[in-house]
Amino acid sequence: MRIKDLWRALGAAAVAAGIGFAAIGPAAAQSPLTVVLGYERASLSAKAFSLIDVDLSLALGTPVATEYLVGDSGAKARARVAAAGPQDRIVLVMDDFETTVASLEAPTLKPLAKLSRGISLALIVPEKSDIHDWPDFVKALAARRLRVAANGPGSVTGIGAALAAKVAGGSIDPVTSQSTLASFALVADAQVDAAVVTTFDLPLINALTNRAVTPIVTYGAKRAPGLSRTATLSEVAGNPDLAFTTSISVYASPQMSQALARQLTAAIIRAGQTKEAAAAARAANFPLQVEGPDVVVATASRDVKVVRRLKDILEDR
C-alpha cells in the first residue's frame, strides 16, 4: 500500500469519526500563530497538533497556520523556532525525546505545553517476512544487513533502530522516512525489512492493511497496551536500561516574552480540554493529555538521563 493510499484511508476513517486533519481558524486582525512541524503531515507531531488545531484557533481568536520544515530529523524546524524574537507568534510541535537529544548540542527551547502521555515504539516487520520474532531478527541480521526504516539518525525512531541493531549484534542499512506512517507503508509493501514506529497506530494500520505488519519488540519498560504477547527490547536483552518512551509537546524560542508564552500556554490547555479534542483523540487512539510547561520540564529532566544512558550503550562506554 502506497503512503498516499494509506493516508487517504486514514483520512476517510477520521472523516467518518468527525475529525478533520487540517483546519483554518477564524479571521482576525491579530497576526496568526505559526505552528512549525519538522516532519510531514502524517507524522506523530502533526497528528497530535491536528487534535487541537481548531480549538486552539478559537481559544486565541486568531488563525493558526502550519509550516512544514522537513529534514535533518527535525533540526530545520527547531532552528526556525529557536531564532524567533520575543514577540514572534511562532511555536514548534515536536517529539520530547528528540528535543532532549538536540538540547545536548543546541540552545534549549522554551516549553509551553505537553500534548501527550508517554508513547511507546515498536520494531515491526512485514507480515509475510521470514522474520517472525526477535530471535529471527537476530538470525537475519547475522546473515545480511537489514534495511530498517526510521525518521533519521537523530530521531526517536532512528535511535530505536540503532539500539535494535546494537542489541542484535549486527549492522543495518537505515532508510529515512519523514513520518511513522511512511515507515508503516514501506513495511506493509515489503520495501524494507523492518521499521521502528509508534505502537498506538498499530491497530488502525493493521485494520486498514489486513494485518500487513507484525511487531517483534517494543521499547517501553513494560509491554505495550494491546501487545501483551510482544516482548520489550529490555526483556530480550536482559537490560532494563534500554527502556524508553516518547511524548509530544509545544515549544517556543528561548527569547519569547513571558507574557506571550503564558497566553499561548493557556490557549493550548483550553484547546486540549474540549470535548471535541477528547473525541478526536479517542477516535485516533491517541494518548492526548495536555498539561503545562512544568510537566515538559520534568519530562526533559528524566529524558536527558535516558538519552545519555542510551548514548553510552550505543558507543560502548
Order of alpha helices (4+ residues) and beta strands (2+ residues): alpha-beta-alpha-alpha-beta-alpha-beta-alpha-beta-beta-alpha-beta-alpha-beta-alpha-beta-alpha-beta-alpha-beta-alpha-alpha-beta-alpha
